[in-house]
Amino acid sequence: MPSTISGKSSFVDRSVPLLLGLLALVFSARSVLTHRVFNDTADEAVHINCGLELWQWGRYRSEPQHPPLARALLALPPYLAGLRYDQRHAIWDNASRDFYWRTLSLARTGNLVFVPFLLVYVYLWGRRMSGATSGLAAAALVSLSPNLLAHASLATLDFGAATTIFIAAYYLWRWSLEPTRRLAVAAGVCCALAVLTKFSALVVLPPIGVGFLALARRRPRLDSAGMALGIALLLVWAGYGFDVGGLEKPQFLAPEGTRTQRIQAWVETTDTQSRLPAPGLVRGLLDVAGHNAQGHACYLLGRLGQYGWWYYFPVALAVKTTLPLLALAALGLLRRPSAAVLGAAILVAVAMPSNLNLGVRHILAVYPLLALAAAPLFASGRRALLAAALALAGWHGVESVRAHPDYLAYFNQVARGREEAFLLDSNLDWGQDLERLRIYLDANQVSEVHLSYFGRADPARFGIRGLRRLPPDLRPSGWVAVSKAHIAGLALQGYNLGWLRAHRPVARIGYSILVYRFDP
């Protein structure tokens, strides 16, 4: 389709590889610039360690709640640099400061493998919808998304999951319009890769595929559908090394009397479990189901909970997404509803019943879909609409640049300046600012600090001197540093630090730690 901005589709088409390469390069560079700003966040060491277990011992048992593909990609660079799996201790115990930062940065770099694939497939989908210019505009919007930048910069699974789920959705869309065997094979392969990256793909992709078929008003061809399913199952099994064996007891046991508990008990006692294909996959799925049944400490709008809220993800999207991207997606929806809009709606709807309300990262694949919803605006023949789209895209870019390097803690103008009144956990405070705290304490020659830290990193590793535990309900004298999550009571049982709200901090470390100083 012709480009409406340049008027010369051939020029746009010739420029596509260069422009996409430039977008991927800038995105990756911005990500790398954050690698040594933030220490390891709450989940990174676990993911890296599980990947190291796979490379070092050829097994995958220590924590199967997530599948192995992305973990293996993250762990390979630090493994080659000398980092090793440790079942008894944290992986960086007794490591030098330089080795810690080098191997953490290498692990985070592993996530950048997904960047060009995401941008290329956003472009391809946008081009098929309304031309090359639309595809490039959608890719540019994606490359500027603070939330995508945040999770591409960490050694976690969410960016890889967003990429693989999005690509699988693309092929399900193509197959819904052209139910050929070739597209069925592509859909099966990509769905398998998504499942091997994160189990949420199993919940998200089937309803998206059904939705696309309904939108296309086509009945699936059973032969190609069966082929796609067979290929997906075979590849997922291959991802677990074609393992056959018994099932280990799940780590997360569902509460007694729940449907999940009955399923776990049935699988554990079935006669066929000794010859179960991919037992690690089955155990991982049972762990996820058990974890969801148990719930998880979560936070929304000043409230603590264990089982979440149905409106958690809509609220998270409303305050964590740039306002111009929301406006662009809304304008695109009004102008031309598309499969991308349907995919985004299904993704959010499927996530809403979850009891694991731990961050917008769980629906990260919504961002490329929102960009695609806006894409047709950039191929509009109406000058006013095109001008509005370009202005909003520019605002989106400004928001992205201003967020650097704190992409993880990005909030739009609705919540900016009072972020902890809306969300915490991986939306704002994921334990990422210990290194910044060390720099601040050293600059102010602080020799002793009472610390209450939300995260798994060891504060002593960063050279923070004179560490003291912050006592509950008691104001100590001297310097006090507290994670915002702990002030709100998240992950603290019977331990009240809410009294700190009545005091004014002397410093804010990044967006996650507040520093106070109390006179004797």
N, C-alpha and C positions, 0 to 999 in steps of 0.2 A: 504494500500500500504506500502511496506517496507521502512524503513528509510535508506537513503544513507549515512548519517553522522555516525551513530552508527553501522549500519549493523545489528541491532537487533530491529526489530519493536516492539517486545513484551516489551523490556525495555523502549522504548520511550512511548509506550501506557500506561504502568504502571506509568510513571513519569508525564504524562500530567496533572492530577488534581493538583499535588504538584507544578509543574512549573507555571501553569496558576494562581494558588493561590498566588505564590510568586510574579509574575508580577503585579497582581492586588494590592497586599499589598505594594509593593515598589512604584507603581504609586500613590496610595492613600496617602502614607506617604509623598511623595514629594509634593503633592498637599496641604496637611494640613500644611506643613512647610511654605507655602506662605500666609496662611490665615491672619496672623496678621502683615504681612509686608506691605500689600497694603490696603488702605482704600477702601470704597465702590466706585465702578466705576460708570459710567454715568447711566447705566440701572438697577443696582441691587436693589436699593430702590423701584423702581416702580414694579419690578417683585415680590419682597417680599411682598409689600403692597397689591397687588392684590390677592396673595395667602392668606394673613391674612384675607382679606375681606371674602373669601370663608369659612375659618375655623371659623371665629368669627360670621358672620351673615348669612352664608349659601347662599350667593348671589355672582354674578360675573358680575359687571356692570361698575366699575370705569374706566377700560381701557381694552376693549375686543379685541384689535388688535392682541393679541396672545391667544391661547387656554389655558385651566386651568390646565392640568395635571402636567406639570413640575413646574409650579408656586406653586401648592398645595404641591408638594414634598419639594420644597425649603423652604416654609413658615412653614411647620409643626414643625421642631425642634425649631426655635425661638418662635413660638406660644406657645409651651409647656413650654418654658423658661420664658414666660411672656410678650413677645412683642405683641403689639396690633395694629390693623388697625386704621389709622387716616386719615379721609377725608380732614381735614382742614390744618393739619401741616405735616411736614416731620416726618417719623415714629420714628426717634431718637431725636427729639426735646426734650430738658430737660432731656435726658437720661444721666446716668453717663458714664464715659469713659469705665469702666469695662463692664457695661451692653451692650454698643455699640459693643465692640470688641467680647464679648462672643456671642451675638445673630447673629452678622454678620458671625462669624466663623461657628456657627451652621447651618445657612442658606446655606453657601457654602458647608458644609459637606453633605447636602441633595443631591447634584449633584453626589456624589460618589456612590450612589445607582446604577448608570448606568455603572460604571467601569467594574465589573465582567461580565455583560451581553455583553458588547462590545468585551472584550477579548475572551470570550468563543465562540461567534459567528464568530469572525475573525478566530479563530482556526478551528471551524467546517467547514467553507467555504474553508479554505486553505487545510484542510485534504481531503475534497472531491475532490479538484482539483488535488492534487499531493502528498498526504500522510501526516502522522502525523508530520514529521519534518518540512515540508513546513508550516503547520498550526501553529506550535509553533514559527517558524521564523517570520511569519507575525504578530502574536500576540506580539512578542517582539518588532518588528519595531513600531507597534502602541503604545505600552506602553512607547516608548521613543520619541514620537512625541512632540516637544515643543508646537505646536499649540493646540493639544488635551489636554496636561497638563495645558495650560493657561486657557482654557475655562471650564475644569473640576474643576478648582480652584476658580471659581466665581459663584455667585448666579444668573446666567443667563440661558437662554434656549438653547444655541447653542450646548453644549455638549450632552444634552439629545436628541436634535433633530438629531444630527449626529448619535447617537447610535440607536435610533428607526428607522430612515430612513434606516440605514445600515441593521438592522435585517429584516425589511420589504423587502428590496431588496434581501436579502438572500432567503427568502421564495418565492418571485416572481421568482427568478432563479430556485429554486428547482421545483416549480410548472410548469415552462416552460419546464422542462425536464421530469417531471412525473405529468401530470395533474390530480391528484387524488383529491378526495373530502377532504381527510385529510389535504393535503398540501394547498388546497384552503381555508379551514377554518383557518389554521395557517397564511396564507398570509392576509386574511381578518382581523384577530385579530391584527396582527402586523401593518398593514397599518392604522387601526383605532388608535392605540396607537401613531403612528407617527404623524397623523393629530392632535391628542389631545395634542401633545407636541409643534408642530409649524406648522403653515399653509403652509409653503413652501413644506411640504410633498405632498400636493395636486397637486402641480405643477411638482414636481420631479418624484414621483413614477409612475404615468401612463406612461410617455414615457420610463422609465426604464423597466417597465413590457413589453411594446410593443417591445422594443429593444431585450429583452431576448427571447421573443417568436420568433422574426425574426431570431435571432442567432441560436436557436434550430430548426428552420424550422418546427415549429409545429403550427397548428391552435388551438386556445383555445377551450376547451370544454365548450359549453355555459352553461351547468348545473352547473359545478363547478365554472365557472367565475361568474355566477349569485349568487351563494351561497357566494362567497368571497365578492362580492359587497354588498349583503344584510347584511351580518354580519358586515362589516365595517361601513355601514350607521347606523345600529342599535346601535353599540357600541359608535360611535361618538355622537349620540343623547343621549345615556345613560351618556356620559361624561358631558353633559349639563343638567343632571337631568331630562331627558324626558320632558323638558320645552316646553310649547306651549303658544304663546302669540303674542303681537304686537312688532313691530320693532322700536327701538329708533333711532333717527337721527344719522348718522355716524359722528364721530369726524373729520375725514379727508374727506372733500368734494372735489371731482375732479373739475378741471377747467371747466367752461361753454363750452358746445359744444363738449366735448370729449365723446367717447363711454362709458367710465366709468361713467361719469356724467349722461348719459341717462339711464344706468343700475340702478344707485343709485336712480334716480327719479322714474323709473318704479317700483322698489321694494317698495319704500316709499308710492306710491299711489295705489298699487294693492289692490283689494278688499279682498284678502285672508290674508293680513298681520296680522289681529287680531287673527288668528288661525294658525300662522306660526310655524312649528316645529323648535325647537332649534333657536329661534330668536337671541340669543347671538352669535351663530356661524355665522349666516347670517350677523349680524352687524359687527362682527369681520372681515369677508371676505371683506365686503364693505369698511371697514376702511383701510385694507391693500391695496385694489385696489385704493382707493382714495389717500392714502399716496404715492403709486407708481406714480400715475398720477400727483400729486403735485411735486414729486421729493424731494430731500433732499440734503442739503449742503454736498458736498463731495470733495475729494482731491485726485489727482493722478499726479505724476511726476512734482510737482511744480505748478500744475494748480488747480484752484477752479472751481467747477461746481455745477449745481443743478440737472441735469438729468443723470449724470454718463457718462461712456464711454464703448463701447462694449468690449474693451480689458482690462477692469479693473481687472477682476478675473484672466485671464491668467497672467497678470503682477504680481498680488498679489501672485499667486502660485509660480511664478518663483523666487521671492525674499524672500518669507516667509517659503518656504519648504527647509529642509536641502538638500544640493547638493547631498550627497550620496543617499538619498531616491529617488530623481529625477533620478539619474543614475541607481539605482536598478530597478525602474519602467520601464525606457527606455530599459534596457537589458532584462527584463522580457517580454516586448512587442515584442522585436525582436525575442526572443526565442519561445514564445508561446502566441499569442494573446488570451485573455480570456474574459469571461463575466464581470470580474471586470474592465478591461480596458474600455469596452463598457459602463459600468455603470458610471465610472469616467468621460468619455467624455460627456455622456448625461447630467450628473449633472452640469458640467461646462457650456455646451452649453445652457442649460435651464436658467442658472443664468445670462448669458451675456446680454440679452436684458433688464434686470432690471434697473430701475432708482435709486434704493437704493443701492448705492455703498459704503457700510459702514464697510467693513472688510472681510477678508478671512473667518471669522467665518460663513458667510452665505453659504459657501460651505464646511463646516468642515467635512462632511461625505466623502469627496474625499480622506482623508488620510488613512482610513482603506482600501479603494479600491486600492490606490496606493501600499499599503503594500501587498495586495493580488496579484497585478500584478507582484511583485517581488518574491513572494513565491516559484514558481517552480524552481527558480535558486538554492534554498537550497536543492532540491532533484535531482540536476543534477549529472549525472554520470561522467561528465567531471571535472577533478580535477582543471584545470585552472579556469574554470568558477565558481566552488564552492569556490575556494580561493579568487577570485575577489569579490564574493558576501559577503563572511565573512569579508573581509577587509572593504568593503563599509558599512556593518552593524556596524562594530566597530567604524568607523568614525561617523556614525549616532549617536551612543551612546555617543561618546565624545562630539559632538555638543550639545546633550541634557543635559549632565551633566554640561557643561560650561554655559549653558543658565540659570541655576538656580540662583535666583528665578524668573528672569525676562522672563518667558516663553512668556508672552503676547507681549513683545517687541522684540521677536526673529526675526532676519533677517539673511539670509545666507551671504556668502562672497561677493556676487555681490553688496549688498547694505550696508553691515556692516560699521558703522562709518559715514554714511551719510543717515541714514534711512529716515529722514524727507524729503529728496529730492525725495523719491519714494512714501511713503504712510504715512498717519496719522490716526486719529480716533482710532477705536478699534484695529488697527494693531500696534499701537505704543503709542499713548497718549489717554488714556480713563479716565483721571483724577485720576489715581491710586496712585500718589506719594505724597499726602499731608502729610501723617504721616512721610515719609522720610524728607520732607521739614522741618517739625517741629523739628525733631531731629537735622538737620543741623543748623537751626537758633539758637536753644538752645545751641548747642556746640560752636557756634561762638558768643554767647551772643548778638544776634541781638534783639533790643527792638522795632524796627519799620521796616516794609517792605511794599513796594508797590507791590501788587499782581494782576496778571491777570491769572485766573485759568479756565481751560477747564474741566468742570465736574459739577455734581450736589451736591456733598458733601459740607457741610458748613465748610469753613476753620476755623471759630471761635471754632467749636466743638473740634478741635485738639489742642487747646491751643496756636495757633499762635498769638503772641502778636503784638500790634501796627499795625493792618492791615490798609492799605491805598489803595484806588483804583488807578490803574496806569493810568494817563491821556494820551490821544492819542496825538501822534505827539509832545510830549514834554518830554525831558529827565529830570527826577527828580533827586535830590541828594539823596545819601544814597543807601540802599539795594533795589533791584528789583528782583522779581521772576515771571517768565512768562512761561506758558505752550507752548510747541512747536507748538501746533495747533493754538494758538492765534498769534504767530509770523508769521505763514503762512497765517493768515487771516481767518481761518476756524471758523465758528460760530460767527464772528464779522462783523457786518454790519455798514459801515461808520466809522470804528474804526481802524486806521492804527497803527500797532506795528512793521511793517516791518523794521523800522529804526534800530531796535535792531540787525539786521544782520550785521551791520557795526561795532559792538562792540564784544569784546571777553568776554564770560562769565567767572566768577571766579570759578564756580562749576556747575556740572550737577547732578541733583537730580534724581536718577534712570535713566530712558531713556526719561522722559516726561517733566521735568521742568528745565529751565536754570536760574541760579542766576547771577546777575550782581551787581557791586558796582560802583557807580558814585560819584566822589568827588564834593563837593559844588562848 
